[in-house]
């Protein structure tokens, strides 16, 4: 009983760990469960132009801020002769000597998170309070009081206040806007009114990503806290904007561009949209944000090694299929994991050509092995002789196939000769001890198992899950342990023991 409880605990722990990590990667990092999924991505290029004074130069630019709807994948700098680094959310270029006209390019790639990836946004920090006095205070109070009488919700209240500010015949609004410069501009003035009305808000500058064109400039908007959600409102029209297509570049009083050692600093933006795979987007985003689950994974390996593991991660799937076929179905195979190796060869060749070559090699090998039996050789020399025969068969098939113009025969070398030699030896011994029937049963079971494993490994969905979510191997391990604790009838045994169920 203790052993059974221990097995149950192990199975539950493995499933929770494997499935939990996969769900986390899907929801938080955006890894898709289905292959081929595409995401719309935007490449935003900031062009910084200025004139250097002939000495040391340092240029600092505020970087775009990701939010719950838009993720930033990567940031690249193109600036010849400048050293680049990131400091506290800003991109900084420096050089000891620069003179004349200068240009620096800064590229960011962003994509819209899917609804499943989006999380509850962090509450915004409200803009600094504005203190009005005299006639301005009276005008501000009248605008806020008039809006509070009409609307109650944060969004409607904000819309009413902004509508009043944009009304050219509203004397209170005209009085406040006439002195807006002392409060940091009309948008900051509007944020001050909203905050005094109990609406948490702040000013933000950014780009509308759907407007793919050159020479754009940042536009001023207002972010409003609406419960747990954040709404983006246009201060000029008092209407809500689509925050899913908005890339924030500046919040509050952050400076966009600072140039030391130069004059005439100007920044402009260009946007280019395109499609990238959701897998690539999630991987880049994970690396950009420094996710430990990405940093300590196969994605941190060289590409050549990743390709190797891409194939190795499919082997446990083959092992699971073998366990199901042997322990639950009752199919007999020649060797425990030989069908997995044969299936991996089928991946390099193809199913029909692989089956034909395997049957041809093993068939010829069995004929030659039967001749060796009449010589009464010892075990090791006999197996070595079979290995030599296998190599000769490989050479013969390759030469004959190329002469006949059949290129598939050249792929015979993908078959592991040691495994093929042992298979021929095992089948030959089985033929001598049990007869040809058992040879055909085990040989056919091996080829059937290899074919099923090949189809599973070839399936794009299984391959995608194995590579993108290797933690699911823990779930595979749990299923194998679960099947390993099963001691009931196999499917092929039901017919065998059917008379017992009828009492015969």
C-alpha positions, 0 to 999 in steps of 0.5 A, a space after each residue: 500500500 505504501 508503494 502504491 501511495 508513493 507512485 501516486 504522489 510521484 505521478 501527481 507531482 510530475 504532472 503538476 510540475 510539467 503541466 504547470 511550467 507549460 501553462 506558465 510559459 503559454 500564459 506569461 511568456 506567450 509560447 503557443 500550444 499550436 505550431 504555425 501561429 503568427 503574430 503581427 509585429 512592428 519595427 519602430 525606428 527612431 532617428 536622432 539627428 543633431 550637430 556635434 560641437 567637436 568634442 565629447 558627445 553623450 546622447 540619451 533617449 527614453 526607451 519604449 515601455 511595454 505594457 500588458 497589451 504590447 510587448 517589446 521583443 528587442 532593441 537595437 542600436 545603429 550608431 557608427 563610432 558610438 558606444 552604446 549602453 542602457 541605463 535606467 530605462 534609457 538608451 545612451 550613446 557616447 563618443 570622445 570626439 564628434 563633429 558636424 552633422 550626426 545621425 543615430 538609429 534606434 530600433 525596437 520591435 514590438 508585438 501585440 500580446 494575445 488576450 490569453 497573454 494579457 494580464 492585469 496591468 499595474 496601477 498607474 502613478 497619478 500625475 503630480 497635483 496642480 495647485 490653482 489659485 484665484 480665478 483659476 481655482 474657481 474656474 477649475 472647481 466649476 468645470 469639475 463640479 459640472 462634470 461630477 453632476 453629470 457623470 459618475 464613472 471614471 471614463 465618462 467623468 474624464 470625457 466630460 472634463 476633456 470635452 469642457 476643456 476643448 469647448 471654445 465657448 467655455 470661458 472657464 476652459 479658456 481662462 485655464 488654457 491661457 495659462 496652461 504653460 505654467 502647468 506643463 501644457 494643456 495635457 498636464 493641466 487636464 490630468 490635474 483636473 482629472 486627478 482633482 475630480 478623483 480620476 487617477 490619470 497621467 499624461 503619456 506620449 507614444 505611437 499608434 502602431 497601426 499607422 505604418 509610415 515614415 516621419 512620425 512624431 510622438 502624440 500626447 494622450 492620457 492614461 486613466 485608471 478604470 478599476 483594474 483596467 487602464 484606458 487610453 484617452 485622446 485629450 483632443 477628442 475626449 474619445 477612447 483609443 485602442 491601447 492594444 495598438 499603442 506603444 508608450 514612449 514617455 510618461 509624465 515629465 520624462 525627457 525624450 531626448 537629451 544631447 550633451 556636446 551638441 545642438 539641434 537635437 531632433 528625433 523622428 519615428 518610422 514604423 514598419 509592420 510585418 508578421 513573425 511566428 508566435 514562437 519566435 516572438 515569445 522566445 525573443 520577449 523571454 530573452 529580452 525580459 531576462 526570464 530565467 525559464 528561458 535563460 536556463 533552457 535549451 534555448 540558451 544553447 548554440 543553434 546546432 545543439 538545439 537541432 540535436 535536442 529537437 530530435 532527442 526530445 522526441 525519443 521519450 514520445 517513442 518510449 511512451 508509445 512502446 510502453 503503450 503497445 507492449 504493456 497495454 496492447 500486447 504487441 511483441 517487438 524484437 528488442 525493447 527500443 529497437 523500433 524507436 531507432 528504426 523510426 528515427 531512421 524513417 525520419 531521415 529516409 521516409 516510411 515506405 523506403 525505410 520499410 522496404 530497405 529494412 525488410 531487404 537488409 534483414 531478409 538478406 541478413 537472415 539468409 546469410 546468417 542461416 549459412 553461418 549456423 551450419 559452420 558452428 561458429 562461436 558467438 563473437 566471431 558469428 556476430 562479427 561476421 554478420 556485421 561484415 555481411 551487413 556492411 557488404 549488403 549496404 554497399 551492394 544496395 547503394 551501388 545497385 540503386 545508383 546504377 538503377 537511378 533509385 536514389 532512395 537506396 543510398 539512404 541505407 547508411 542511415 540504418 545503424 549497422 550494429 543494431 541491424 546486426 543484433 536484430 538479424 542475430 536475435 531473429 535468427 536465434 528465435 527462428 531456430 528456437 521457436 520457429 518462423 512464426 514468432 520471427 514474423 510476429 516480432 518482426 511485424 510488431 517491430 515494424 508496426 511499432 516503428 511506423 506508429 512512432 514515426 508518424 508521431 515523431 513526424 506530427 508537427 503538433 507533437 514535435 512543436 510541443 516537445 521542443 517548445 515545452 520540454 517540461 511536458 516530458 515530466 508528464 510523459 514520465 508520469 504516464 510511463 510510471 502509471 502504465 508501469 504500475 498496471 498489472 491487468 490484461 493486455 488487449 491481445 490477451 482478452 481474446 485469449 482468456 475469453 473462454 474463462 469469462 464464459 466459464 468454459 
